[in-house]
Amino acid sequence: MPVILFIALGLAMDAFTVAVASGLALEPLRARKALKIALFFGGFQALMPLLGWLAGLGLEELISGLDHWVAFGLLGFIGCRMIYGAIRATPRRAADPLNLPTLLGLSIATSIDALAVGLSFAFLRASILTPAIVIGAVTFLLAFLGVFLGHRLGRLFEREAEALGGLILIGIGLKILLEHLA
């Protein structure tokens, strides 16, 4: 369970940083606005691993001998991409995060990484239901808090949180690789 929690935290960092940016754009800030953002982000983060896992089951025979390398590669790629995004010069800011097309776009964009994680779970023949629920719940909580934090503190820690999420995913990918090679 601790590994699942770390995966959830790593995946939630994108949603958290976007929620922080969304909090900057919300005037006035109300709990129901933060709840709406958190429900979308958490819901998509729970759904995407399930979709990735289902897709991965269809590819299992093609990749069964390389599953640990695929998991390492996917998590490493996602982690590196998150770190790169954290050090980019241009910060993200949502114009109107409650607009439905914007909210859907942000939810999908922040949960693509979870799709790849679900794919990795399928290659490892691991159960996905509990991880998907944990990923969704952690993302919901962090997004909800992120909206309020963003509204209060601005962009102070936006990049650091995303970089930390990337490092966590790279570490988990490395752990999977080392366990299968040992």
MODA-V420071 format. One record per backbone hydrogen bond with DSSP energy under -0.5 kcal/mol. NH is the residue of the N-H (numbers start at 1). CO is the residue of the C=O. If there is no record, write none. Layout:
((NH	CO) (NH	CO))
//
This chain:
((5	1) (6	2) (7	3) (8	4) (9	5) (10	6) (11	7) (12	8) (13	9) (13	10) (14	11) (15	11) (16	12) (17	13) (18	14) (19	15) (20	16) (21	17) (22	18) (23	19) (24	20) (25	21) (25	22) (26	22) (27	25) (33	30) (34	30) (35	31) (36	32) (37	33) (38	34) (39	35) (40	36) (41	37) (42	38) (43	39) (44	40) (45	41) (46	42) (47	43) (48	44) (49	45) (50	46) (51	47) (52	48) (53	49) (54	50) (55	51) (56	52) (57	53) (58	54) (59	55) (59	56) (60	56) (60	57) (62	59) (63	59) (63	60) (64	60) (66	63) (67	64) (69	66) (70	66) (71	67) (72	68) (73	69) (74	70) (75	71) (76	72) (77	73) (78	74) (79	75) (80	76) (81	77) (82	78) (83	79) (84	80) (85	81) (86	82) (87	83) (88	84) (91	89) (99	96) (103	99) (104	100) (105	101) (106	102) (107	103) (108	104) (109	105) (110	106) (111	107) (111	108) (112	108) (115	111) (116	112) (117	113) (118	114) (119	115) (120	116) (121	117) (122	118) (123	119) (124	120) (125	122) (126	121) (132	128) (133	129) (134	130) (135	131) (136	132) (137	133) (138	134) (139	135) (140	136) (141	137) (142	138) (143	139) (144	140) (145	141) (146	142) (147	143) (148	144) (149	145) (150	146) (151	147) (152	148) (153	149) (154	150) (156	153) (158	155) (161	157) (162	158) (163	159) (164	160) (165	161) (166	162) (167	163) (168	164) (169	165) (170	166) (171	167) (172	168) (173	169) (174	170) (175	171) (176	172) (177	173) (178	174) (179	175) (180	176) (181	177) (182	178))
//
